[in-house]
Amino acid sequence: MGIGCRIYTAAARPPRDVVELFRGLPVANIDDCMNRTAALRYDIRPIGRAPLLGTAFTVKVAEGDNLFFHKAMDMAQPGDVFMIDGGGDPHRSVFGEIMVRYCARRGCAGIVLDGSIRDSDSIAQMDFPVYAKGVTPNGPYKNGPGEIGGVVTVGGIVVHPGDIVVGDADGVIVIRPEEAVELAAKVRAFNENEVVTMERIAREGTLPRPWVDQKLEAMGVEYMD
């Protein structure tokens, strides 16, 4: 039996127009509209500044091993974002510049790795979004085990194949496709309210927040001279 060694080939992907609803929307605002529960852990950081938007193509690799990522690169479709569960290993890189260039050439939308990379300076100069937990020059093994197309955990968040993935300088967020249309509308309304607030600050120098004093009063805060 190939326990721990599986490749699922029937990956569903949401319609592209649903994915595009999130283009240009700030990850922080999306997370606010998801009850601040959907962002990957803070230590999954961008390498470079290219924004990220696509659908999750999930990969699980053994720590410090990239055999199954090599296979996944040949299976991915344009618009896919590799969501790689590398166990958060800091000791060996899972990929470097050559593999990133191959993914970009194939039309993939980005790579998010709960693990380490190398060639970080070169990757940062590319117009291709990469997120990772760490950087190390130590190269990977190619022995397995691993999985492609299953449910993974990346940065503390459970990721399903076909989830919508959005990333910017703040980090990465994962969205279930069945929630996407309603969520995108909510985020756009949230953004519009932020614009009004920032215009008020610029125009009047005010930021009304009556809830602050209400909460302090409920706490019984005493004001002392």
ROGU-744380 format. One record per residue (C-alpha): residue in one letter; residue number from 0; x negated, y negated, z negated. Coordinates in pm, 1 decimal, padded with zeros to 6 digits. Layout:
// ROGU-744380
- a,NUM,X,Y,Z
...
//
This chain:
// ROGU-744380
- m,0,00000.0,00000.0,00000.0
- g,1,-00117.6,-00351.5,00080.9
- i,2,-00035.1,-00496.0,-00258.9
- g,3,-00152.0,-00857.1,-00258.9
- c,4,-00214.2,-00842.4,00117.1
- r,5,00097.0,-00942.9,00310.0
- i,6,00177.9,-01154.4,00614.3
- y,7,00537.9,-01266.7,00662.3
- t,8,00600.1,-01362.9,01024.1
- a,9,00961.3,-01489.0,01013.3
- a,10,00896.1,-01841.3,00886.3
- a,11,01194.0,-02078.1,00911.3
- r,12,01130.9,-02447.6,00978.0
- p,13,01379.3,-02735.3,00938.5
- p,14,01473.2,-02946.9,01241.3
- r,15,01210.7,-03207.2,01322.2
- d,16,01459.2,-03494.2,01296.0
- v,17,01523.7,-03397.1,00932.5
- v,18,01150.7,-03401.0,00858.4
- e,19,01116.8,-03741.1,01024.7
- l,20,01367.2,-03892.9,00781.1
- f,21,01077.2,-03919.5,00534.9
- r,22,00825.1,-04088.5,00760.0
- g,23,00691.2,-04401.3,00591.1
- l,24,00871.9,-04342.3,00262.1
- p,25,00648.0,-04379.5,-00045.3
- v,26,00587.2,-04057.8,-00235.7
- a,27,00638.5,-04239.6,-00566.7
- n,28,00987.2,-04351.6,-00464.3
- i,29,01078.8,-04005.7,-00339.5
- d,30,00968.8,-03859.7,-00671.2
- d,31,01173.2,-04118.8,-00862.6
- c,32,01478.1,-04006.8,-00665.5
- m,33,01401.9,-03642.7,-00751.0
- n,34,01406.2,-03709.1,-01126.6
- r,35,01025.8,-03734.9,-01122.6
- t,36,00981.7,-03358.7,-01101.8
- a,37,00866.6,-03277.1,-00747.0
- a,38,00514.4,-03418.1,-00714.3
- l,39,00209.7,-03194.7,-00714.3
- r,40,-00019.5,-03218.7,-01014.2
- y,41,-00227.5,-03537.0,-01034.5
- d,42,-00557.5,-03360.3,-00958.7
- i,43,-00458.1,-03271.0,-00601.1
- r,44,-00605.5,-03581.5,-00440.8
- p,45,-00633.4,-03714.4,-00082.6
- i,46,-00957.8,-03680.3,00108.1
- g,47,-00932.8,-03989.8,00326.3
- r,48,-00625.6,-04204.8,00382.8
- a,49,-00424.0,-04041.5,00662.4
- p,50,-00055.4,-04008.8,00562.6
- l,51,00096.0,-03661.4,00547.9
- l,52,00430.4,-03539.0,00682.3
- g,53,00526.6,-03192.0,00799.8
- t,54,00666.6,-02852.8,00707.1
- a,55,00504.0,-02608.4,00467.8
- f,56,00313.3,-02313.0,00610.3
- t,57,00222.6,-02124.5,00296.7
- v,58,-00100.2,-01935.8,00230.0
- k,59,-00230.1,-01764.7,-00082.1
- v,60,-00602.0,-01688.8,-00096.4
- a,61,-00823.6,-01524.2,-00351.5
- e,62,-01027.1,-01779.8,-00544.2
- g,63,-01316.7,-01899.8,-00331.8
- d,64,-01208.9,-01686.2,-00032.7
- n,65,-01070.5,-01797.2,00304.2
- l,66,-01000.1,-01477.5,00500.0
- f,67,-00623.7,-01529.7,00500.2
- f,68,-00656.1,-01898.7,00580.9
- h,69,-00855.7,-01803.5,00891.6
- k,70,-00564.5,-01584.0,01001.2
- a,71,-00308.3,-01848.9,00912.6
- m,72,-00480.7,-02108.1,01131.0
- d,73,-00409.5,-01892.7,01436.8
- m,74,-00044.4,-01843.0,01338.7
- a,75,00053.5,-02202.4,01257.2
- q,76,00270.0,-02419.3,01478.7
- p,77,00243.8,-02792.3,01554.3
- g,78,00378.0,-02995.6,01264.9
- d,79,00289.5,-02736.0,01003.0
- v,80,00118.6,-02835.1,00679.1
- f,81,-00094.4,-02561.8,00525.0
- m,82,00003.3,-02533.1,00158.8
- i,83,-00276.4,-02319.8,00015.7
- d,84,-00264.2,-02163.2,-00327.5
- g,85,-00633.8,-02124.2,-00406.0
- g,86,-00585.7,-02073.4,-00777.8
- g,87,-00737.8,-02414.6,-00850.0
- d,88,-01087.6,-02266.2,-00821.1
- p,89,-01359.3,-02534.8,-00853.9
- h,90,-01658.5,-02312.5,-00780.0
- r,91,-01633.2,-02231.0,-00406.5
- s,92,-01488.8,-02422.2,-00114.9
- v,93,-01212.9,-02265.8,00092.1
- f,94,-01282.7,-02467.8,00406.5
- g,95,-01488.3,-02746.8,00556.4
- e,96,-01506.6,-02971.1,00861.1
- i,97,-01502.7,-02704.0,01131.7
- m,98,-01178.8,-02547.9,01009.9
- v,99,-01017.8,-02890.0,00965.0
- r,100,-01105.2,-02985.3,01322.0
- y,101,-00954.2,-02660.7,01448.0
- c,102,-00630.8,-02723.3,01257.5
- a,103,-00610.3,-03078.0,01392.3
- r,104,-00671.8,-02961.1,01748.8
- r,105,-00386.6,-02710.8,01717.4
- g,106,-00145.4,-02990.0,01623.4
- c,107,-00107.1,-02903.5,01259.1
- a,108,00005.5,-03188.5,01033.9
- g,109,-00230.1,-03146.5,00737.9
- i,110,-00376.4,-02924.7,00468.3
- v,111,-00304.9,-02923.1,00094.2
- l,112,-00528.5,-02698.2,-00115.2
- d,113,-00514.1,-02611.8,-00483.3
- g,114,-00886.6,-02548.1,-00477.8
- s,115,-01206.9,-02697.7,-00344.5
- i,116,-01339.4,-02805.6,-00005.3
- r,117,-01676.2,-02906.8,00137.1
- d,118,-01788.4,-03153.9,00408.3
- s,119,-01572.0,-03406.8,00227.9
- d,120,-01739.5,-03715.0,00373.6
- s,121,-01685.2,-03600.2,00732.1
- i,122,-01328.1,-03493.3,00658.4
- a,123,-01254.1,-03831.3,00499.0
- q,124,-01348.5,-04003.5,00825.0
- m,125,-01101.4,-03797.1,01028.1
- d,126,-00748.9,-03912.8,01106.8
- f,127,-00610.1,-03593.0,00957.5
- p,128,-00459.2,-03558.9,00609.1
- v,129,-00635.5,-03325.4,00367.3
- y,130,-00564.1,-03296.1,-00005.0
- a,131,-00766.1,-03085.8,-00247.3
- k,132,-00843.5,-03040.1,-00613.2
- g,133,-01222.0,-03055.8,-00584.5
- v,134,-01537.4,-03063.7,-00374.0
- t,135,-01832.4,-02825.9,-00378.6
- p,136,-02100.3,-02730.5,-00124.4
- n,137,-02068.1,-02362.1,-00218.1
- g,138,-01913.6,-02174.1,00071.7
- p,139,-01631.1,-01916.4,00057.6
- y,140,-01616.3,-01539.0,00070.7
- k,141,-01410.9,-01364.6,00339.4
- n,142,-01285.3,-01053.7,00165.3
- g,143,-00923.4,-01119.8,00064.6
- p,144,-00677.3,-01038.1,-00073.3
- g,145,-00416.3,-01292.6,00023.8
- e,146,-00073.3,-01365.3,00167.4
- i,147,00072.3,-01574.9,00446.5
- g,148,00429.5,-01699.6,00458.4
- g,149,00530.5,-01616.6,00102.2
- v,150,00629.0,-01835.2,-00190.3
- v,151,00322.6,-02001.8,-00345.4
- t,152,00239.4,-02241.3,-00625.9
- v,153,00031.1,-02545.0,-00533.9
- g,154,-00052.1,-02813.1,-00788.4
- g,155,00201.2,-02671.8,-01032.1
- i,156,00489.3,-02688.0,-00783.0
- v,157,00658.9,-02385.5,-00626.1
- v,158,00646.7,-02415.0,-00246.9
- h,159,00863.9,-02219.8,-00003.6
- p,160,00783.3,-02175.6,00364.4
- g,161,00955.2,-02453.3,00558.7
- d,162,00971.1,-02701.2,00271.8
- i,163,00916.7,-03062.3,00376.9
- v,164,00582.1,-03199.2,00260.2
- v,165,00511.1,-03572.5,00223.8
- g,166,00183.3,-03725.1,00110.4
- d,167,00021.5,-04066.3,00070.7
- a,168,-00250.1,-04223.1,-00143.7
- d,169,-00054.5,-04141.5,-00461.9
- g,170,-00028.4,-03768.9,-00396.8
- v,171,00196.5,-03503.5,-00244.7
- i,172,00562.1,-03415.8,-00289.4
- v,173,00763.2,-03112.2,-00177.7
- i,174,01128.2,-03127.7,-00067.0
- r,175,01374.8,-02845.9,-00005.6
- p,176,01526.4,-02886.0,00344.6
- e,177,01884.3,-02840.7,00222.5
- e,178,01840.9,-03147.1,-00001.2
- a,179,01660.9,-03360.4,00256.1
- v,180,01936.1,-03561.8,00425.4
- e,181,02103.4,-03677.0,00103.2
- l,182,01767.5,-03743.2,-00059.6
- a,183,01634.0,-03951.7,00229.5
- a,184,01939.5,-04177.7,00215.5
- k,185,01894.2,-04218.3,-00159.6
- v,186,01526.7,-04309.0,-00118.7
- r,187,01599.2,-04567.7,00148.9
- a,188,01853.8,-04736.6,-00078.3
- f,189,01596.9,-04723.7,-00359.3
- n,190,01342.3,-04892.6,-00131.1
- e,191,01585.5,-05168.1,-00042.0
- n,192,01644.1,-05242.3,-00409.5
- e,193,01268.3,-05262.7,-00462.5
- v,194,01237.8,-05515.8,-00182.1
- v,195,01504.5,-05732.9,-00345.5
- t,196,01324.3,-05708.2,-00679.1
- m,197,00987.9,-05806.8,-00531.8
- e,198,01145.5,-06099.2,-00345.7
- r,199,01297.1,-06220.0,-00674.3
- i,200,00957.8,-06199.9,-00846.5
- a,201,00799.0,-06403.3,-00566.0
- r,202,01081.7,-06658.1,-00555.0
- e,203,01179.5,-06697.8,-00921.2
- g,204,00903.3,-06535.7,-01121.5
- t,205,01160.6,-06322.2,-01302.1
- l,206,01207.6,-05948.0,-01353.5
- p,207,01538.8,-05887.9,-01536.6
- r,208,01520.6,-05572.1,-01748.1
- p,209,01795.4,-05590.6,-02013.5
- w,210,01748.8,-05222.7,-02093.8
- v,211,01412.2,-05297.9,-02258.8
- d,212,01563.5,-05501.3,-02543.5
- q,213,01861.6,-05265.8,-02565.0
- k,214,01631.2,-04971.4,-02625.3
- l,215,01418.4,-05159.6,-02875.0
- e,216,01729.9,-05263.8,-03065.5
- a,217,01856.1,-04905.0,-03068.8
- m,218,01520.4,-04799.8,-03214.1
- g,219,01556.0,-05051.3,-03495.1
- v,220,01239.3,-05243.0,-03400.3
- e,221,01155.5,-05522.1,-03645.7
- y,222,00997.9,-05847.1,-03525.8
- m,223,00734.8,-05974.4,-03768.7
- d,224,00572.8,-06318.7,-03795.8
//
